[in-house]
Structure formats: structure tokens, C-alpha cells
């Protein structure tokens, strides 16, 4: 069923990443990890993972692309919306679900691909899952960093949550150098039982291969390829 969403708040997190909060008339029911699909005039459709859904509001984080990026340029249109603008959308969907158990969970993501992982982590915390949660977050440079303050607050408030940030192009305090896959070695992964990865297909395939080499079964890997 097609519904209308109204943009009620827009925050620029970096030079090209925006936090957008939309409102609908009823409460929003979703499974942690799902996405929402916008129906855009003359563009067809575009799906974005949900960062947070509370009451009648839904929060997204979207990277603004330019017109030269021929298959993602519609994000420019969404990020340039004004408050009170309305978009058509269809209900949350997809199958990248957080498992309802108390197994220790490792999350791997980069850029705005971290959105469904964040959503899953928050849900796990709110549901009081008795498990260890760790986010490995990769960004190219410090100018691309966002939500670090939120990660830090979660870490301080909930002892079962931790995170590590990797920067591939520079070295700064509180961040590791190189790539998220640098974390995938036996001493770092041995305490985790489930692995959630949201990334481009090539990098997911690389991560899966590394995990298999550590004798981790694919049945314990949950993947979202964009």
C-alpha cells in the first residue's frame, strides 16, 4: 500500500551525508534491518535502510550523490527536499534481520551502509539481549565521519557494546588505519558467534572469504549487499 511521508527535520552530518526524519500519521512497525522504498516521480523507486523507527517517525541517513553518478543521482533529489515536503513510500521490507537470540554479534559496515547495523544494535540493546555487540566501522577520511558521538554514548551507557573505527587514508586519534577487514583475525573474532555485514558485493564477498578461512560457518553470517 502506498503512503505519504512528510519530511519534518533535516540535519547535514557531513559535506554530503544527511539525516532525514519523516513523519507518517500512524505508528511504524518494522523488523530491525529492514528498508523503506520511496516512489519518486519520473525515477521509479529507491530503497533506503531505516536507521530508526519510533512512533510515527522514521529516520534515514542518506549520502547525497551528484547528477554525474548516473545510477544513484536520485539521492540528490531526496537530500535537497525541504521541511514539509512529501514523498510517497511503501512499507518496510526485506530479510536482513537481526536474530532473536543471545549470541555475541559482530557488525561490519562502511559509510551509510552502517545504517541497518545501527538499527539492529539499538534494537538488541532495547530488547535487553544478553550478548556482546561490536561495530567495526570503516570510513575513507575524517571528513566522512558521522554519528561517532552516538557510538561513544552507547559504549559509555551499555557495557556490552563497543566499536572500532578504521580510516583508510589517514591516521588520527581514536581511529585505526587501513580497512575494516584488518579486524578479521582469530584473536578478534573468536568471541563472536554471529556476523552481520552490510556493504557492496565485492567487499562482502571478501569478508565472507576471510571469515570462512577462520572456520566460521556461513549459516552464522547475515549479509546485505547494495
C-alpha positions as CSV (number, residue, x, y, z in Angstrom):
1,X,0.0,0.0,0.0
2,X,1.4,3.4,-1.0
3,X,1.5,6.1,1.8
4,X,2.7,9.7,2.1
5,X,5.7,10.7,4.2
6,X,6.4,14.3,5.3
7,X,9.9,15.5,5.9
8,X,9.9,17.1,9.4
9,X,13.7,17.5,10.1
10,X,16.9,17.6,8.1
11,X,20.4,17.7,9.5
12,X,23.6,17.8,7.5
13,X,26.1,15.4,9.2
14,X,29.0,15.9,6.7
15,X,29.6,17.7,3.5
16,X,27.5,15.1,1.6
17,X,25.6,13.0,4.2
18,X,22.2,14.0,5.6
19,X,20.0,12.8,8.5
20,X,16.3,12.9,7.4
21,X,13.4,12.4,9.7
22,X,10.0,11.7,8.1
23,X,6.6,11.5,9.7
24,X,3.5,9.4,8.9
25,X,0.1,9.6,10.5
26,X,0.3,6.1,12.2
27,X,2.9,4.2,14.2
28,X,5.5,2.4,12.1
29,X,6.1,-1.3,12.6
30,X,9.3,-2.8,11.3
31,X,11.9,-5.6,11.8
32,X,15.4,-4.4,12.7
33,X,17.4,-4.3,9.5
34,X,14.6,-3.6,7.0
35,X,14.5,-0.8,4.4
36,X,11.8,1.6,3.1
37,X,11.1,2.2,-0.5
38,X,10.4,5.7,-1.9
39,X,8.4,6.1,-5.1
40,X,9.9,9.0,-6.9
41,X,8.2,10.8,-9.8
42,X,9.9,10.0,-13.1
43,X,12.6,8.0,-11.3
44,X,10.7,4.8,-10.4
45,X,11.8,3.8,-7.0
46,X,14.6,3.9,-4.5
47,X,15.2,1.9,-1.2
48,X,17.0,3.2,1.9
49,X,17.7,1.3,5.1
50,X,16.0,2.5,8.2
51,X,18.1,4.0,11.0
52,X,15.3,4.3,13.5
53,X,11.5,4.0,13.5
54,X,9.8,5.3,16.6
55,X,6.1,6.1,16.9
56,X,5.1,8.0,13.8
57,X,8.6,9.0,12.8
58,X,11.3,7.2,10.7
59,X,14.9,8.4,10.4
60,X,17.2,7.8,7.4
61,X,20.8,8.7,6.7
62,X,21.4,9.3,3.0
63,X,24.6,10.2,1.1
64,X,24.0,12.9,-1.5
65,X,25.1,11.9,-5.0
66,X,25.6,14.3,-7.9
67,X,23.9,14.0,-11.3
68,X,27.1,12.6,-12.8
69,X,26.6,9.4,-10.6
70,X,24.2,8.0,-13.1
71,X,22.7,5.2,-11.1
72,X,22.4,7.0,-7.7
73,X,21.7,10.6,-8.6
74,X,18.2,10.4,-7.1
75,X,19.7,10.7,-3.6
76,X,20.5,14.4,-4.6
77,X,16.7,14.9,-5.1
78,X,15.9,13.4,-1.7
79,X,18.7,15.3,0.2
80,X,17.6,18.6,-1.3
81,X,14.0,18.2,-0.1
82,X,12.7,21.0,2.2
83,X,11.0,20.5,5.5
84,X,7.3,19.7,5.0
85,X,7.9,18.2,1.5
86,X,6.1,14.9,0.9
87,X,7.2,11.7,-0.7
88,X,5.3,8.5,-1.5
89,X,6.6,5.3,0.1
90,X,5.8,1.7,0.7
91,X,6.1,-0.3,3.9
92,X,9.4,-1.5,5.3
93,X,10.6,-4.7,3.7
94,X,13.5,-7.2,3.2
95,X,15.1,-10.0,5.1
96,X,18.3,-8.7,6.6
97,X,17.1,-9.4,10.1
98,X,18.7,-9.4,13.5
99,X,18.4,-12.9,15.0
100,X,16.5,-13.0,18.3
101,X,19.0,-14.8,20.5
102,X,21.8,-14.1,22.9
103,X,24.7,-14.9,20.7
104,X,27.6,-12.5,20.6
105,X,27.3,-10.4,17.4
106,X,29.9,-8.6,15.3
107,X,28.8,-5.9,12.8
108,X,30.8,-4.8,9.8
109,X,29.9,-1.8,7.7
110,X,31.2,1.4,5.9
111,X,29.7,4.8,5.3
112,X,25.9,4.9,5.2
113,X,25.9,1.1,4.9
114,X,26.2,1.3,8.7
115,X,22.5,2.4,8.9
116,X,20.8,-1.0,9.2
117,X,23.6,-2.2,11.5
118,X,23.0,0.7,13.9
119,X,19.3,-0.1,13.8
120,X,20.0,-3.7,14.7
121,X,22.3,-2.7,17.6
122,X,19.8,-0.3,19.1
123,X,17.1,-3.0,18.9
124,X,19.3,-5.5,20.6
125,X,20.0,-3.1,23.4
126,X,16.4,-2.1,23.8
127,X,15.3,-5.7,23.9
128,X,18.0,-6.4,26.5
129,X,19.6,-9.2,24.6
130,X,22.2,-10.8,26.8
131,X,25.1,-10.7,24.3
132,X,28.2,-8.8,23.3
133,X,27.8,-6.3,20.4
134,X,30.7,-4.8,18.5
135,X,30.6,-2.5,15.5
136,X,33.6,-2.3,13.1
137,X,33.1,0.9,11.0
138,X,35.2,1.9,8.0
139,X,35.4,5.4,6.5
140,X,37.9,6.8,4.0
141,X,38.8,10.0,5.9
142,X,37.9,12.0,9.0
143,X,35.8,14.4,6.9
144,X,33.4,11.5,6.3
145,X,32.9,10.6,9.9
146,X,29.4,10.9,11.4
147,X,27.5,9.6,14.4
148,X,30.7,8.9,16.4
149,X,29.3,10.8,19.3
150,X,26.3,8.5,19.3
151,X,28.5,5.4,19.2
152,X,30.5,6.7,22.1
153,X,27.4,7.4,24.2
154,X,26.2,3.9,23.6
155,X,29.5,2.5,24.6
156,X,29.6,4.5,27.8
157,X,26.0,3.6,28.7
158,X,25.9,-0.1,27.7
159,X,29.0,-2.2,28.7
160,X,28.0,-4.9,26.2
161,X,28.5,-2.5,23.2
162,X,31.9,-1.5,21.7
163,X,33.1,-0.1,18.4
164,X,36.2,0.4,16.3
165,X,36.7,2.9,13.5
166,X,39.0,2.4,10.6
167,X,40.2,5.2,8.3
168,X,41.9,4.1,5.1
169,X,43.5,7.4,4.1
170,X,44.8,8.9,7.3
171,X,45.7,8.2,10.9
172,X,44.1,10.1,13.7
173,X,43.5,9.5,17.4
174,X,40.8,7.0,18.4
175,X,40.8,5.5,14.9
176,X,42.7,2.6,13.3
177,X,44.5,2.9,10.0
178,X,43.5,0.9,6.9
179,X,40.4,-1.2,6.4
180,X,37.6,-2.9,8.4
181,X,38.8,-6.3,7.2
182,X,42.0,-5.7,9.1
183,X,40.0,-6.7,12.2
184,X,39.2,-10.1,10.9
185,X,41.8,-12.2,12.6
186,X,41.4,-15.1,15.1
187,X,42.1,-13.1,18.3
188,X,39.4,-10.5,17.4
189,X,36.7,-12.8,16.1
190,X,36.9,-15.8,18.4
191,X,34.4,-14.4,20.9
192,X,31.7,-13.8,18.3
193,X,29.1,-16.2,17.1
194,X,27.1,-14.2,14.5
195,X,28.4,-11.8,11.9
196,X,26.3,-9.0,10.2
197,X,27.8,-7.3,7.2
198,X,26.3,-4.5,5.1
199,X,28.5,-3.4,2.1
200,X,29.0,-3.5,-1.6
201,X,29.0,-7.1,-3.0
202,X,32.8,-7.3,-3.7
203,X,33.7,-6.3,-0.1
204,X,31.1,-8.6,1.4
205,X,32.5,-11.5,-0.6
206,X,36.0,-10.6,0.6
207,X,34.8,-10.5,4.2
208,X,33.0,-13.8,3.9
209,X,36.0,-15.4,2.4
210,X,38.2,-14.2,5.3
211,X,35.6,-15.4,7.9
212,X,35.4,-18.8,6.2
213,X,39.2,-19.1,6.5
214,X,38.7,-18.6,10.2
215,X,36.4,-21.7,10.2
216,X,33.2,-19.6,10.6
217,X,30.1,-21.1,9.1
218,X,28.1,-19.2,6.5
219,X,25.0,-20.0,8.5
220,X,26.2,-17.5,11.1
221,X,26.8,-14.8,8.6
222,X,23.9,-12.4,7.7
223,X,24.5,-10.2,4.6
224,X,23.1,-7.2,3.0
225,X,24.6,-6.4,-0.5
226,X,24.0,-3.0,-2.0
